[in-house]
Amino acid sequence: MQRFLVLANGSVYPGTAFGSTQPVTGEIVFTTGMTGYQEAITDASYHHQILTFTYPLIGNYGINNHDDEANGPQASAIVVHEVARHPSNWRCDLSLTDWATANNLPGITGVDTRALTREIREVGVMNAALVDEVTPAVIDSLQTPVPVTQPQTVPTITTSPDAGQYRVGVIDFGLKRSILRALHERGVQTVTFPPTTSAAAIMASGVDGVLLSNGPGNPTDHADVLPTIRQLQTQLPLMAICLGHQLFALANGATTFKLKFGHRGFNHAVRDLQRGTTAFTSQNHGYAVDPQSLAGTQLTVTHVEITDHTVEGLRLQDHDAFSVQFHPDATPGPHDYTYLFDDFIATIAAHHQPQEAYHAQAQ
């Protein structure tokens, strides 16, 4: 069945439908990763976006039942040059096309994704739609910003069953499971909180540190959580990732801005200014911290992106609180920066002994 990808500027890319054939709109973005398409599609940071894969063949190792980063697809739709019809891998449970159909995920194949990516880079991200017919009404509808709803987060406090010497409270803005896995692999128990949880409630739970998770959308839409971050960062060690990094910056007086086409993929080189090393990172974000806004704040830049010099890491002076724009959990992507989780846990161990209430509960 023929379908059309229509951009807000009037560009049209024809292709063939797979998965769901429902019409869909969203912000069109691209990712440069050659693998990890299942993790990308299920990453809540892509919530309500139409995700374009620059690698020409997607789905060649299929889909398995273990690598989702959330409960099913989070992207609104996916755009590929060629979808693999006959995947081959020992972990494969079903094909990408069958999985997309089962999860009501619209897809389009046969698109010139190289030309599409060039256009997004030149013009910038914009609204787009997947439709069966191109009409002036479709293009007109894309001139209105598409409202970005937040992914469903946990409705109540949830605690992992893993026992551990330390317990970390994770504020869920669109949490990737790989972040929790990285903590659990290091013997840390996690308690997940919705963003509306107060600082007092988080402290009362007996956690020894706090992590602000990744998530989609404009960080300024989360102004209500900034006072909570300001309270927590002075009382407990704090680590923030991706959207959490941006919120950490906003809470401490900095500002953010929207990038022309964002950083999405896992070949982004980032320099650790403290260690003097450079490594590749996994990234997925459309906003960044304005470096000019850091003057007069208590924030110090710790990491910088090599290509465009965007702020990739911050540390709060006189407090055990830091953030990174990239994903150290690296699912998918390189694991060069996984040591940041070790740094976070070492800070907890050095400055915050497990609370008495947690010891009593563990016994």
N, C-alpha and C positions, 0 to 999 in steps of 0.2 A: 504494500500500500504506500503510495507516494505521500510524503509529508514535506512541509516547508518550515525552515527556521527563519523567522522574520526578526530583524533588528529594528530598534527604535529609529535609526537613521534611514530606514527604508531598504536596506540591503536584504536580499533574499538568498538563502542557500537551500537548494532542493536536496532531498534524500529519500530514504525508505524507512518506514516506521518499524520499530520492534518494541516489545513490551506493551505497555498501555498505549492506547490511541486517543486518550482524552486530551483536549486542548490544555495547554499550560503556559503560564507566564512566569518570569523571574529575571533576575539579573544574570546576564551572560558573563561567565568567567572561564579561564582556562588553567589547567594544571600541566606541568611539564614532566611529571613522573612517568617512567616507563613501565612500572609495575605498581602493585598496591591499589588497583582500581576499586576493589571491594572495600578496603579501609577508607578510601577517599569518599566513595558514594555514601557510606554510612557515618561519615564524620559530621557531627552537628554544626561545625563551623561553615559547612556548605548549605545549611538550612535555607530553603526558599531560593536557591540559585540554580541556574541551568549550567551544568558542568561540562566543559569541553576538554577532551583528552587530546594532547598534541601528539602522543605516540600513535602511529598509524593503525596498529592492530590491538584491539582491546577485547579481553575475554578469553584469551588463548589458554589459560589454565583454569578457567571456570570459576565457580563460587563454592565455598565450603561453609559448613555450619558453625565455624569457630572464630572467624576473623572479623566479624562485624564490630564496629566501634560504638554502635548504638543499636536500638531495636529497629532494624530495618533501614531502608534508604532514607537519607536526610535531604539530598539534592532533589530539586523539583523535577529535573529531567537530565538526561545525559546525551552528549553529542560525540560521535566517533566517526573516523574515516572508514573503518571496517570493523564490524563486530564478528568475532570468531563463532562460527556455527557449530564446530565440533571440537570442544576443548579437550585437552589431555593433561592430566596431572593426577598423581596418586591420592591427593587430598580432595579432588573435585567431587562435589555432591550433585551439582546440576550446572547447566550452562548459564551464562549471563543473560541470554534472551529469556530462558525459562524463569529465572529468578526475577527479572524485571516484570514479566507478566504476572507472576505470583504475588508480587509486591506492588502492583499497580503503578509501576515506574515508567513514564514515557521515555522512549529513546529514539534516536534517529541515526542511521548509518548511511554511508555513501557521501558524506559531506566533505568538502575540501577544507579540512581543519587547518591546513597550513595558511590558506588565504584568510580564513576566519580569525586565526590567532594574530596574523599581521594587522588585520583591521582593528581588533580590540586593542592591540598595542599602540596603534596610531591614533585612534579615536578615543579610547578609554572604555571602561566597562559601561554597559547601558542595559536597559530593559530589552527583553526578547520574548518571542513566543514560538511554540510549536503548534502548527495548525494544519488543517487539511486544505485550506483555500486561503490565498492571499487577497485581502481586500483593504481598501482605504480605512475602513473601520478598525481593522486589526492594528494597522500602523498608528492610527490616532490614539488607540487605547494604550499604546506603549509610551506615550508622552507623559502619562501620569505615573508618578512613582508607585512602584508595587510595594504595598505594606509588608514589612518583614516581621512575621510572627516569630516568637521565640520558641525553640524546641521544648517539648515537654520535659520538665525536670522532675526529680523525685518529689511527690506531694508531701512526704513526711521525712523525718530523719531516718536514714538507713545505715546500719552498721555491718561491716564485713565480718564474716565468721572467723577470719584469720586472727589468731592470737599473735601478739607481738609486744616487745618491750615498750614501744612508743605507739601513740595513737595520733593520727593526723586528721583534722577536720577539713573536708574538701567542699568548697562552695561551688555548686554545680550550675554553670551558665550554659552548658552544652557539652558536658564532660565526655572525653574519650575514655573508653575502657582501658586503653593501654597505659594511661596515667595511673590509674588504680593498680594495674598489674605491676608497673615499675616500682611502686611503693610496697606492694605485697611481697615482691621478690626480694626486697631488702628487709623483710621481717617487720614491717610496719602495718598496724591495723588502721583502717580508715573508717571515718564516719562521714557520710555524705549529707549535706544540707542544701535545701533550696535557697535561692538568693535572698528571699525575704526574711531569713532567720536573723534574729538580732545578735549583736556581739555578746550580750549577756547570756543568751541561750547557748551560744557556741562555747563560751568559757565555762558555763555550768556543766557542759557535757564531759569535762575532764580531758580535753584534747591537749596535746603537748606542742602542737604546731598547726598552722593553717595553710592550705593551698587554694589559690584562686584558679579555677579551671579556664580552659578555652571556651569558645562559643561564637555564635554568629552576630552580625549586625554592627551597628554604630555604638561605640562604647558610651557615648553621651546619653543614650537611652536608659542607662543604668545608674542615673544620678542618685537614686534612693539608697544604693549600697555603699556609696562613698564614705558616709560617716561610720559605717560598720567597719570598713577597711581601716580607717584612721584609728579606731579604737583597738582593733586586733593587732595591728603592726607594732604597737607600743607594749603589748603584753605577752605576745607569743612570737616565736620564729615564723616568718611568713615567706612563702614562695608563690610566684604568680606566673602563669603561662598564657601566651597569646592574648586573647581578650582580657584575661586577668592582668597581664602586663600593662595593657592600656588603662584599665580601671585603677591599677596601682599608681600609675602616673597621674591620672586625673585626681585621685584622692590626695595627692601631695602637691597640687598646684600647677601641674603641667597641662598642656592641651594636646589634642590629637587632630589629625587631618586625614582625608580620604586619598589614598594613592590612585594614580591614573588607571592602573590595571592590576595592582596588588602583587603579592608574592604567594605563589601556589605551586608546590612541587618540593623536591628534596635535593636540589643541587645548588642551594643558596649558600655561598661562602660567607662565614661570619668570623670576625676576629675577636678573640677574648683579650681585651686590653690589659687585664690584670695578669694573666698567665703569659701573654705575648705569643699566643698560638692562633692558628686559623684552621677552621674545619668546616665541612659541609653540614647543612642543617635541613630539616624538614619544616616547611612553612605553609601556612594557609590563613592569610589575612588580607583584608582590603583597606585597613586603617593603620596608621602609624603614629608614634609620638613625635610631636614637633620639637626638634632639638633647640630651637630658639626660645621655647617656653620654659626650658629647664633653669635658666638664669634666675637666681633668687630663691630657688627651691632647695630642699635638702637632699636632692637626688643626684647621684653620680652615674655617668654612663660607664657601663662595664663591657658592652659588646656592640659592635658596629657591623653592618652589612657592607661587604667589600665593594659591590657594584654601585649602589646608589647612596651609600653612607647613611642609611636610615638607622635609627636607634633600635638596637636589638637586645639590650639588657640594661637594667638599672639597679642601683643599690641605694637604700636609704641610710644616710649618715646617722651614726650613733644608735642604730637599731638593727636587729637581725632580720632584715626584710630585703628581699631582692626579687627581680622579675626578669623574664626573657620573652622576647617576641616569638621565637621559634618553638618547635616541639621537641624537647629533649627525649621524650618517650619514643620518638622516631618510628611510628607505625602508620604508614610505611616510611622508610628513609634510613639514612646513616645513623649509627649509634655513637658518633664521636663525642656528643655532649651529654651522654647519660650520666656522667660523673656529677652533674648538677644535683641529681637526686641524692647522691652520696654526700655532697656538700650540705644540702638541706638537713639531712638526718644527723650529720656530724654537729651541726649547729644546735639541733634539738638536744643531742646528747651532752653537749658542753654547757648549755645554759638552762635547760629545762628538764629536770628529772620527772619521771612519770608521776602523775598525781595520785594521792592516796586512794581516791575513789576508784581509779582504774585498777589499781592493785587489788582492791577488795573485790571488784567485779570479776577480775581474771581468776581469782582464787575460788 
